[in-house]
Amino acid sequence: MIKMMKTVFTQRTHEATTERLLQLAFGYFGLYIVTGFLAKYFDKVMGMGGTTYTVYNTIGGMLICNLVVLIWGWYRFKSSDYIKFMGINMPREFLYIIPSGVCTAVIIPTTTLMYVLPISVMVAMIIMRASVIVISRIVDAIQIKQGILHKVVYWEENVAVAFALLAVSLKFYFVRPGDFDFINNAAAMTILAFYLTAYSIRIYIFNYYKNTRKPGAVYDTKGFFAVEQISSTLAIIIAGLIYFYSVNPDPLADAKTFAFQFKDSLINVPALWKEGILSGVPFGFVAFFSVFLFMFKGRTATFAGLVNRLTSLIAGTAATLFVWWLIAGQKPPKGEDWLGLAAIFIAIYFMSKAEKKRAVELAKAHEIEPEAGSEIVREPGAAKA
């Protein structure tokens, strides 16, 4: 374990190894803490919160994502399968990567809208976190049936799913009467349906791309991320402009609605707009780690989805602690948060057992190059990944 951690924090690792997985998870964890802390800091200390903060934070995040993929040339997607589309020679993968970007453009605003629905924030968070875990497991089942995924979902992964859902659902015990009234609200259910549908399609596409790579084919996660982010940015800009010019909320009657707050945040630009955009820098970098974890090579959607969600859940608790320590008057994590954290660590225990089995499996199949000093030993004469 000590050797592995030394490798994780001091060395450049090989693709698809456990050490590379941990590097991504730690990066995601750290950036998620900063993102969560900044949201509270801007709201409680700087006086810029709610929809206004979300708008400018999202702008900053999108700018970072697009600047990185353009400056570093990630948009030059690597493919060995091209088709003619409207007279243009393009990678076949664009047929589903661009729709994945459109799904991302749906997920971003619906996530915000989930928090302004006639629904408690607690219930909204439970639905969003649990849905990704469940969707990931369903995607594996579907792709196994379709013959796309040829790996087995280990029993340890299924046990980890159970404990992860337990960790998320512990808060249901504290739900108050009326928190589920959104079920009878057509607008709320429509937004929820769009959120779940978009996430389902996106996770399916991630794993379709991952599981349909032929031996020796390029697995270009950076290019995938670039094309998806550019298409999602264009979709958000177009949708945002249409929405901005199509809604005309009343300043008095609709002051608390998302429509009014969204339009007002852009018309009456806040004094802290630059700071708000800068707050989106860690949020933008979080997106890189999130996507790369979802698409981590050689792992099932179940496992990758668990790593993604559980890392964010632990980071959320850590962010709450930092907020409590550094911002006066804030509350520490509640009892159910600590119980949930205990369930998360149990889930991680079973995930670690599954990862050990998967790493051995991949090494035997010559799909990964184990790190120097790793307990996993490649067979003699194995070709390097």
ZAFIFI-89142 format. One line per 3 residues: number of its first residue (from 1); their letters; for each residue x, y, z of N, C-alpha, C. Coordinates in steps of 0.02 Angstrom, whole numbers. Atoms other than C-alpha are relative to their C-alpha. Layout:
<atoms>
NUM	a	X:Y:Z:X:Y:Z:X:Y:Z ~ ...
</atoms>
This chain:
<atoms>
1	mik	41:-60:0:0:0:0:43:64:0 ~ -44:-58:-4:141:121:44:34:12:-68 ~ -31:-6:65:229:85:-121:-50:27:-51
4	mmk	51:-23:47:66:111:-215:-13:75:9 ~ 14:-71:-13:33:279:-130:59:44:-23 ~ -58:-38:23:211:334:-168:-2:8:-75
7	tvf	7:-4:73:183:292:-350:-54:49:-20 ~ 58:-43:16:14:381:-351:19:74:5 ~ -14:-70:-12:85:544:-282:66:26:-29
10	tqr	-65:-23:23:257:548:-361:17:-19:-72 ~ -20:25:65:255:460:-529:-54:8:-53 ~ 46:4:56:177:463:-701:-19:-73:-9
13	the	23:70:0:72:305:-712:-22:-22:-69 ~ 23:29:63:20:188:-852:-76:3:-5 ~ 72:-2:12:-152:193:-930:-34:-61:31
16	att	46:52:-25:-290:93:-843:24:-38:62 ~ -23:34:-61:-187:43:-689:-39:26:61 ~ 32:-21:-63:-253:52:-512:29:67:23
19	erl	-34:-62:-20:-125:189:-478:-27:60:-38 ~ 29:-55:39:-193:295:-621:-71:15:24 ~ 67:-9:-26:-369:268:-555:1:41:64
22	lql	-5:-36:-63:-316:330:-383:21:73:-12 ~ -20:-69:16:-231:483:-459:-60:42:-21 ~ 60:-36:22:-393:532:-545:-48:11:58
25	afg	47:-6:-57:-496:498:-388:23:53:49 ~ -26:-51:-46:-381:604:-278:-6:70:-30 ~ 8:-65:33:-383:745:-407:-72:24:3
28	yfg	71:-15:-3:-572:738:-415:-21:20:70 ~ 15:-13:-71:-583:734:-225:21:70:20 ~ -25:-65:-20:-474:887:-199:-37:58:-33
31	lyi	34:-54:37:-556:993:-334:-73:6:21 ~ 70:-1:-21:-730:944:-275:-7:35:67 ~ 1:-35:-64:-689:1005:-99:4:75:-11
34	vtg	-7:-71:15:-632:1173:-169:-64:27:-30 ~ 62:-22:33:-788:1185:-278:-56:8:51 ~ 53:-3:-51:-904:1146:-132:11:57:49
37	fla	-16:-54:-47:-814:1267:-16:-14:68:-31 ~ 10:-65:33:-818:1410:-142:-74:18:-6 ~ 72:-13:6:-1005:1392:-167:-27:30:65
40	kyf	22:-25:-65:-1034:1418:19:33:67:16 ~ -36:-61:-15:-900:1553:34:-30:60:-37 ~ 30:-55:38:-975:1659:-105:-69:17:27
43	dkv	67:-11:-24:-1149:1637:-33:0:34:69 ~ 3:-23:-70:-1113:1666:152:46:59:15 ~ -48:-53:-15:-963:1783:147:-2:57:-50
46	mgm	-4:-52:52:-964:1875:-19:-69:24:-24 ~ 68:-22:16:-1153:1886:-38:-21:-12:-72 ~ 19:18:69:-1162:1807:-211:-16:-74:-1
49	ggt	20:70:-2:-1262:1647:-209:-56:-15:-48 ~ 58:18:40:-1408:1556:-287:14:-5:-74 ~ -4:5:73:-1440:1567:-473:55:45:-28
52	tyt	-51:-46:25:-1324:1717:-496:69:-32:3 ~ -64:34:-7:-1175:1621:-429:5:-58:-49 ~ 0:57:45:-1224:1467:-529:14:20:-72
55	vyn	-9:-24:69:-1231:1566:-692:73:17:-14 ~ -68:-22:12:-1059:1645:-675:51:-54:15 ~ -42:57:-14:-980:1491:-598:0:-48:-59
58	tig	6:43:59:-1044:1389:-746:37:29:-60 ~ -36:-33:54:-975:1517:-869:75:-12:8 ~ -71:11:-13:-804:1502:-787:21:-72:-13
61	gml	-14:70:10:-811:1313:-789:3:-18:-74 ~ 1:14:72:-857:1306:-974:60:31:-35 ~ -59:-33:30:-719:1430:-1017:62:-42:10
64	icn	-59:41:-15:-587:1323:-931:1:-63:-43 ~ 3:63:39:-646:1162:-1015:18:12:-73 ~ -11:-13:71:-647:1240:-1188:69:27:-15
67	lvv	-68:-26:9:-483:1333:-1167:51:-57:0 ~ -46:56:-5:-393:1174:-1115:-2:-43:-63 ~ 5:45:57:-460:1068:-1258:22:34:-65
70	liw	-21:-36:60:-423:1204:-1386:75:13:1 ~ -71:-16:-5:-250:1257:-1324:43:-62:-5 ~ -39:62:1:-188:1079:-1297:-16:-45:-59
73	gwy	15:37:61:-265:1017:-1458:-37:-66:10 ~ 37:62:-12:-375:883:-1381:-57:-9:-51 ~ 55:3:48:-509:925:-1510:18:-41:-62
76	rfk	-21:43:56:-406:828:-1638:-12:-73:19 ~ 21:66:-22:-501:669:-1601:35:-54:-41 ~ -36:54:34:-403:511:-1642:-48:-59:-12
79	ssd	44:54:18:-500:378:-1735:29:-38:-59 ~ -21:40:58:-470:236:-1857:-61:-18:-43 ~ 63:16:36:-650:234:-1921:-34:65:-20
82	yik	28:-63:25:-708:380:-2029:-59:-13:-48 ~ 57:4:45:-870:411:-2123:-10:68:-34 ~ 19:-62:33:-937:541:-2244:-68:23:28
85	fmg	62:-28:-27:-1068:654:-2165:-9:70:-29 ~ 13:-65:33:-1141:797:-2269:64:24:-36 ~ -59:-18:39:-985:792:-2375:64:8:40
88	inm	-58:-9:-44:-868:799:-2225:25:-68:24 ~ -30:62:-25:-748:658:-2180:12:7:75 ~ -5:-9:-73:-768:637:-1992:1:-69:34
91	pre	0:63:-38:-740:503:-1858:-71:-25:11 ~ 67:29:-11:-887:384:-1843:-25:13:71 ~ 19:-10:-70:-884:411:-1655:-37:65:12
94	fly	35:-64:-8:-947:588:-1679:-76:-9:0 ~ 72:12:4:-1119:513:-1714:-31:-9:68 ~ 28:6:-67:-1138:477:-1530:35:44:52
97	iip	-33:-45:-47:-1009:590:-1445:-35:68:2 ~ 35:-64:2:-1099:748:-1504:-67:-4:37 ~ 61:7:-41:-1267:684:-1436:15:-4:75
100	sgv	-19:2:-70:-1175:648:-1273:12:70:27 ~ -9:-70:-19:-1125:831:-1270:-66:36:9 ~ 66:-30:-7:-1306:881:-1296:-32:-22:66
103	cta	25:25:-64:-1352:771:-1148:32:37:58 ~ -35:-39:-51:-1220:862:-1045:-32:69:7 ~ 32:-66:0:-1302:1026:-1096:-69:-3:33
106	vii	65:9:-35:-1467:956:-1028:12:-9:75 ~ -14:16:-70:-1389:892:-866:18:62:40 ~ -24:-60:-38:-1308:1059:-817:-58:43:24
109	ptt	54:-42:-26:-1466:1166:-811:-52:-37:41 ~ 49:37:-39:-1580:1028:-748:25:-15:70 ~ -29:7:-67:-1460:1000:-603:-15:62:42
112	tlm	15:-63:-35:-1481:1183:-557:-75:4:16 ~ 72:-4:-10:-1669:1174:-581:-25:-48:53 ~ 20:48:-52:-1680:1021:-468:2:32:69
115	yvl	-6:-33:-65:-1628:1135:-325:-51:55:11 ~ 51:-52:-8:-1764:1263:-360:-70:-28:-11 ~ 65:32:7:-1905:1136:-382:-38:3:66
118	pis	39:7:-62:-2047:1117:-256:18:-66:34 ~ -29:61:-27:-1938:985:-174:56:21:47 ~ -53:-18:-47:-1820:986:-26:68:-12:-33
121	vmv	-68:8:27:-1636:1007:-69:27:-69:17 ~ -23:65:-22:-1602:849:29:-25:-55:-47 ~ 28:50:45:-1720:746:-80:30:7:-70
124	ami	-31:-11:65:-1648:825:-237:69:-32:-4 ~ -67:28:-2:-1472:774:-187:-2:-76:1 ~ 7:72:-3:-1528:597:-145:-16:-29:-68
127	imr	21:24:67:-1612:576:-314:58:3:-49 ~ -54:-8:49:-1463:643:-412:57:-48:13 ~ -56:44:-16:-1331:543:-320:-17:-74:-10
130	asv	20:70:6:-1427:380:-312:-13:-20:-73 ~ 18:16:69:-1485:391:-493:62:-20:-41 ~ -61:16:38:-1306:390:-562:24:-70:17
133	ivi	-22:67:-22:-1263:234:-460:-45:-53:-31 ~ 48:49:27:-1421:143:-515:5:-3:-76 ~ -5:-2:73:-1407:200:-696:62:-37:-24
136	sri	-62:33:19:-1227:139:-705:-7:-76:2 ~ 10:73:-5:-1278:-35:-645:-47:-25:-55 ~ 47:19:53:-1423:-41:-769:35:-1:-68
139	vda	-37:-3:63:-1308:11:-912:42:-63:-9 ~ -39:61:5:-1194:-136:-873:-45:-59:-19 ~ 46:56:15:-1343:-256:-874:-22:2:-73
142	iqi	22:-7:69:-1403:-188:-1041:56:-19:-48 ~ -55:12:48:-1232:-193:-1125:26:-72:3 ~ -17:71:-4:-1197:-369:-1061:-50:-40:-43
145	kqg	52:33:39:-1363:-425:-1137:9:12:-75 ~ -11:-17:70:-1320:-335:-1300:64:-30:-28 ~ -63:28:22:-1151:-421:-1307:54:52:-10
148	ilh	-49:-54:6:-1060:-254:-1295:52:-5:55 ~ -45:8:-57:-986:-281:-1122:13:-75:10 ~ -19:70:-7:-890:-444:-1105:31:-15:68
151	kvv	-26:10:-68:-836:-420:-925:-58:-17:47 ~ 49:17:-52:-926:-489:-773:0:55:52 ~ 5:-45:-56:-990:-370:-640:10:-42:63
154	ywe	-15:41:-58:-909:-443:-485:-52:9:55 ~ 48:-5:-55:-1016:-482:-334:20:55:49 ~ -23:-54:-44:-908:-360:-235:-25:68:-24
157	env	26:-63:28:-964:-220:-352:-74:8:17 ~ 72:-3:-17:-1147:-264:-321:-10:15:74 ~ 5:-15:-72:-1119:-263:-132:17:74:11
160	ava	-19:-71:-7:-1033:-93:-149:-57:45:-21 ~ 58:-38:21:-1185:-29:-244:-52:4:56 ~ 49:2:-54:-1297:-84:-100:20:47:57
163	fal	-22:-44:-54:-1192:6:31:2:73:-21 ~ 0:-69:25:-1175:161:-79:-71:28:2 ~ 70:-23:-2:-1364:171:-96:-23:9:72
166	lav	16:-8:-71:-1379:145:92:27:67:25 ~ -31:-63:-21:-1259:291:120:-39:60:-24 ~ 38:-56:29:-1359:404:6:-69:5:31
169	slk	70:-1:-22:-1530:352:69:-11:8:75 ~ 8:-10:-72:-1494:370:255:-37:65:16 ~ 32:-64:-12:-1555:549:241:-76:-3:-9
172	fyf	73:6:8:-1728:486:192:-35:-3:69 ~ 28:5:-67:-1754:455:378:-19:69:27 ~ 10:-68:-25:-1749:643:404:-44:43:-46
175	vrp	44:-36:44:-1867:689:262:-64:21:36 ~ 59:-26:-34:-2012:797:320:-63:-10:-42 ~ 61:5:39:-2195:784:270:-3:56:-53
178	gdf	5:-50:54:-2222:871:104:60:3:-45 ~ -61:-3:40:-2046:845:38:-7:-37:-67 ~ 9:37:62:-2111:726:-95:-60:26:-41
181	dfi	58:-27:36:-2252:838:-156:15:14:-73 ~ -18:-14:69:-2155:868:-316:-26:-53:-48 ~ 24:55:43:-2222:700:-381:-64:21:-36
184	nna	63:-22:31:-2388:786:-416:8:65:-38 ~ -13:-61:36:-2304:936:-499:27:-16:-69 ~ -19:18:68:-2296:919:-689:67:29:-21
187	aam	-63:-32:19:-2153:1043:-712:59:-35:34 ~ -54:32:-37:-2048:960:-576:15:-69:-29 ~ -11:68:26:-2074:785:-646:29:2:-71
190	til	-28:-8:67:-2033:847:-822:75:13:4 ~ -71:-15:-9:-1867:920:-764:38:-62:24 ~ -31:60:-26:-1827:762:-667:8:-52:-56
193	afy	-2:48:55:-1869:655:-820:56:17:-49 ~ -53:-21:45:-1752:758:-930:69:-14:30 ~ -63:11:-35:-1613:746:-800:20:-74:-2
196	lta	-14:71:-2:-1626:557:-781:12:-29:-70 ~ -7:25:69:-1646:525:-968:68:21:-28 ~ -64:-24:27:-1496:633:-1014:59:-36:32
199	ysi	-55:34:-34:-1385:552:-882:4:-73:-23 ~ 1:70:22:-1439:377:-936:32:-7:-68 ~ -28:2:68:-1398:412:-1118:75:13:2
202	riy	-70:-18:-2:-1232:493:-1074:44:-57:28 ~ -38:56:-29:-1173:350:-962:2:-59:-48 ~ 2:54:50:-1228:225:-1095:52:14:-55
205	ifn	-47:-18:53:-1126:320:-1226:72:-7:23 ~ -68:8:-28:-971:328:-1114:22:-73:-7 ~ -18:71:-3:-975:140:-1096:-6:-34:-68
208	yyk	3:27:69:-1025:105:-1276:67:13:-34 ~ -65:-16:30:-868:196:-1333:55:-43:31 ~ -52:38:-35:-762:108:-1201:-2:-74:-19
211	ntr	6:72:9:-830:-67:-1232:0:-23:-72 ~ -1:20:70:-831:-64:-1422:67:13:-34 ~ -67:-9:29:-646:-25:-1446:28:-69:-18
214	kpg	-30:62:22:-569:-164:-1549:73:-2:25 ~ -69:5:-22:-398:-232:-1497:47:43:-42 ~ -46:-44:35:-266:-104:-1541:-30:66:-21
217	avy	32:-63:20:-394:33:-1574:17:55:49 ~ -16:-58:-43:-361:208:-1507:-57:11:49 ~ 50:-18:-51:-450:247:-1343:15:71:22
220	dtk	-17:-71:-8:-449:437:-1348:-49:35:47 ~ 46:-31:-49:-533:496:-1187:6:76:-2 ~ -9:-72:3:-459:670:-1206:-39:28:-61
223	gff	36:-21:59:-529:685:-1382:-75:-5:11 ~ 71:8:-16:-697:619:-1322:-23:59:42 ~ 18:-56:-45:-700:748:-1183:-4:65:-39
226	ave	-2:-63:38:-654:888:-1305:-61:8:-44 ~ 58:-4:45:-789:848:-1433:-64:8:39 ~ 60:-4:-41:-918:823:-1297:-8:70:30
229	qis	4:-65:-33:-875:986:-1209:-16:56:-50 ~ 13:-51:50:-873:1090:-1368:-73:-2:-22 ~ 70:7:21:-1042:1021:-1423:-48:20:56
232	stl	44:-19:-56:-1117:1044:-1249:0:75:10 ~ -4:-73:-7:-1054:1223:-1240:-42:36:-52 ~ 40:-30:53:-1131:1266:-1408:-74:-10:14
235	aii	70:14:-15:-1294:1183:-1356:-25:44:57 ~ 20:-41:-57:-1298:1278:-1190:-7:74:-21 ~ 3:-70:23:-1261:1445:-1274:-63:12:-41
238	iag	60:-7:42:-1398:1419:-1403:-63:-3:42 ~ 59:8:-44:-1524:1358:-1273:-7:60:47 ~ 1:-57:-46:-1474:1499:-1154:-26:63:-34
241	liy	23:-59:37:-1501:1633:-1287:-75:-4:-14 ~ 72:10:14:-1670:1560:-1336:-40:12:64 ~ 36:-7:-63:-1723:1550:-1154:0:73:24
244	fys	-7:-69:-23:-1659:1725:-1114:-50:46:-36 ~ 44:-44:39:-1760:1806:-1254:-73:-23:-2 ~ 68:25:3:-1914:1697:-1236:-39:10:65
247	vnp	35:-10:-64:-1951:1725:-1050:-2:74:17 ~ 9:-70:-20:-2017:1888:-982:-34:1:69 ~ 30:5:-66:-2046:1862:-795:-15:68:31
250	dpl	19:-61:-35:-2131:1991:-688:46:11:60 ~ -48:-13:-55:-2005:2073:-566:-30:-9:69 ~ 31:6:-65:-2131:2068:-425:-29:-69:12
253	ada	34:64:-9:-2235:1911:-451:47:-59:-8 ~ -43:57:17:-2094:1802:-518:72:7:27 ~ -68:-15:-25:-1945:1867:-416:37:-62:25
256	ktf	-32:59:-28:-1913:1696:-339:9:-57:-51 ~ -5:53:51:-1923:1596:-501:69:-2:-32 ~ -64:7:34:-1773:1529:-594:4:45:-61
259	afq	2:-41:60:-1827:1621:-752:20:72:15 ~ -16:-69:-18:-1820:1791:-667:73:6:22 ~ -67:-5:-27:-1658:1757:-573:54:-11:-53
262	fkd	-47:13:54:-1571:1689:-728:7:63:-44 ~ -2:-58:43:-1618:1838:-836:28:61:36 ~ -23:-57:-39:-1586:1964:-698:76:-3:12
265	sli	-72:7:-13:-1411:1894:-665:42:23:-60 ~ -36:-20:60:-1363:1934:-846:-14:73:-19 ~ 17:-71:15:-1453:2102:-862:33:45:51
268	nvp	-30:-39:-54:-1401:2171:-693:63:-36:24 ~ -63:36:-14:-1222:2108:-693:25:17:70 ~ -22:-13:-68:-1163:2087:-513:71:27:3
271	alw	-67:-30:-8:-1010:2179:-448:54:-54:2 ~ -49:54:-7:-924:2012:-416:0:-48:-59 ~ 5:45:57:-949:1943:-591:67:-32:-19
274	keg	-66:27:16:-761:1922:-620:19:-55:49 ~ -15:49:-52:-739:1832:-455:-43:-63:-10 ~ 45:56:12:-891:1724:-497:25:-44:-56
277	ils	-27:39:56:-814:1671:-662:63:-37:22 ~ -61:33:-24:-647:1634:-577:-16:-59:47 ~ 19:55:-44:-739:1525:-451:-16:-63:-40
280	gvp	15:56:43:-782:1415:-598:61:-38:-24 ~ -62:33:22:-599:1369:-628:5:-71:29 ~ -2:69:-27:-596:1221:-505:-60:-41:-23
283	fgf	59:35:24:-773:1177:-560:12:-28:-70 ~ -16:23:67:-711:1165:-739:48:-58:1 ~ -48:55:-4:-564:1055:-692:-31:-63:30
286	vaf	36:58:-26:-681:942:-593:-30:-41:-57 ~ 32:34:56:-767:901:-758:48:-49:-34 ~ -49:45:30:-605:826:-827:4:-65:38
289	fsv	-9:59:-41:-582:708:-682:-64:-42:2 ~ 64:35:-2:-767:664:-677:-9:-44:-62 ~ 8:37:63:-773:612:-860:51:-56:-5
292	flf	-52:51:6:-607:519:-854:-13:-58:48 ~ 18:54:-45:-669:420:-703:-57:-42:-29 ~ 55:36:31:-832:375:-790:24:-44:-58
295	mfk	-23:35:59:-734:319:-943:62:-43:14 ~ -62:34:-15:-593:231:-851:4:-68:-33 ~ -8:59:43:-528:93:-962:1:-65:40
298	grt	-3:66:-29:-559:-88:-919:-47:-12:59 ~ 46:7:-56:-689:-55:-783:-72:2:-23 ~ 72:-1:16:-876:-84:-783:-29:68:16
301	atf	35:-63:-16:-998:61:-779:-18:1:73 ~ 16:5:-71:-1049:0:-607:58:25:43 ~ -59:-18:-40:-873:17:-538:18:73:-10
304	agl	-20:-69:15:-832:182:-626:-50:49:29 ~ 52:-44:-28:-998:259:-574:6:6:76 ~ -10:0:-73:-966:208:-393:60:42:20
307	vnr	-59:-40:-15:-791:282:-393:-16:74:-5 ~ 18:-70:11:-859:445:-463:-44:27:56 ~ 49:-25:-49:-1007:463:-345:25:-3:72
310	lts	-23:6:-70:-925:400:-185:56:50:14 ~ -52:-51:-9:-775:514:-212:-32:68:13 ~ 34:-65:-9:-893:663:-229:-36:3:67
313	lia	35:1:-64:-991:609:-75:48:13:58 ~ -50:-11:-53:-835:600:34:26:72:-3 ~ -23:-69:7:-776:766:-37:-53:49:25
316	gta	54:-43:-25:-946:842:4:2:6:75 ~ -5:-1:-73:-927:793:186:62:40:22 ~ -61:-37:-16:-749:860:188:-10:75:-11
319	atl	14:-71:14:-807:1024:109:-42:30:56 ~ 43:-24:-55:-941:1040:244:42:13:63 ~ -45:-11:-57:-805:1021:377:41:63:-8
322	fvw	-40:-61:12:-697:1156:297:-44:62:7 ~ 46:-56:-7:-848:1271:286:-13:15:73 ~ 13:-7:-72:-884:1240:470:60:30:36
325	wli	-60:-24:-33:-703:1273:520:17:72:-19 ~ -27:-62:27:-670:1425:411:-52:57:-8 ~ 51:-51:7:-837:1516:397:-43:2:63
328	agq	36:-6:-64:-916:1579:557:-75:-12:-9 ~ 72:10:-1:-1091:1522:599:-26:-58:-40 ~ 22:56:41:-1095:1368:487:-5:-63:42
331	kpp	12:61:-37:-1153:1197:544:47:-56:-22 ~ -42:57:18:-1043:1041:550:-41:-55:-33 ~ 39:56:28:-1091:879:462:-45:-30:54
334	kge	48:28:-47:-1243:798:541:15:-74:14 ~ -10:70:-18:-1254:627:622:-9:-47:-58 ~ 12:44:57:-1328:549:466:55:4:-52
337	dwl	-56:-7:46:-1182:618:365:58:-47:20 ~ -53:44:-24:-1059:522:475:-20:-73:-9 ~ 24:68:12:-1166:364:465:7:-18:-75
340	gla	-7:10:72:-1170:384:276:72:-10:-20 ~ -71:6:15:-982:406:274:26:-70:19 ~ -19:67:-20:-962:242:369:-22:-51:-52
343	aif	25:45:52:-1070:153:239:41:7:-64 ~ -42:-12:59:-965:234:101:66:-37:6 ~ -64:35:-9:-804:164:174:-8:-76:-5
346	iai	13:72:9:-882:-9:181:-5:-15:-75 ~ 5:8:73:-928:12:-3:69:2:-33 ~ -68:-6:28:-749:65:-40:40:-63:14
349	yfm	-35:63:-15:-684:-91:47:-16:-54:-52 ~ 19:50:50:-783:-203:-70:23:20:-70 ~ -26:-23:64:-733:-94:-219:74:-15:-7
352	ska	-72:14:3:-550:-117:-174:13:-74:-15 ~ -6:72:14:-574:-306:-175:-15:-13:-74 ~ 17:8:70:-657:-294:-345:55:26:-45
355	ekk	-53:-30:41:-517:-182:-411:61:-46:-2 ~ -57:47:0:-383:-307:-358:-12:-56:-50 ~ 17:54:46:-473:-444:-454:3:25:-72
358	rav	3:-26:68:-499:-332:-606:70:15:-25 ~ -68:-16:21:-317:-275:-610:37:-63:-21 ~ -32:64:18:-257:-456:-611:-28:-25:-67
361	ela	33:21:62:-383:-497:-747:27:38:-61 ~ -24:-42:55:-325:-351:-856:73:-13:-15 ~ -71:15:11:-141:-392:-829:8:-66:-37
364	kah	-4:65:34:-168:-573:-882:-21:6:-73 ~ 23:-11:69:-260:-511:-1037:44:48:-38 ~ -49:-46:30:-113:-394:-1073:-32:67:-18
367	eie	34:-63:13:-229:-243:-1065:30:58:40 ~ -33:-53:-39:-126:-148:-936:73:-19:11 ~ -70:9:-18:58:-126:-894:7:18:73
370	pea	-4:-14:-72:74:-144:-704:59:46:16 ~ -53:-46:-20:176:-11:-617:58:-38:32 ~ -58:30:-32:351:-49:-555:-13:-9:75
373	gse	11:13:-71:341:-130:-384:-70:-23:16 ~ 69:21:-11:159:-179:-408:-2:-73:19 ~ 8:69:-20:98:-340:-329:-24:-43:-59
376	ivr	24:36:59:24:-385:-499:59:-16:-45 ~ -56:21:42:148:-483:-603:-26:-21:-68 ~ 19:19:67:131:-492:-790:31:-67:-19
379	epg	-27:63:24:156:-656:-879:61:13:-43 ~ -61:-9:40:328:-677:-961:-18:9:-74 ~ 9:-10:72:335:-611:-1139:-61:40:-18
382	aak	60:-37:14:176:-508:-1121:17:66:-34 ~ -10:-63:35:164:-362:-1240:-20:57:44 ~ 17:-58:-41:162:-192:-1160:-61:34:-27
385	a	62:-33:19:-1:-94:-1158:16:64:-36
</atoms>
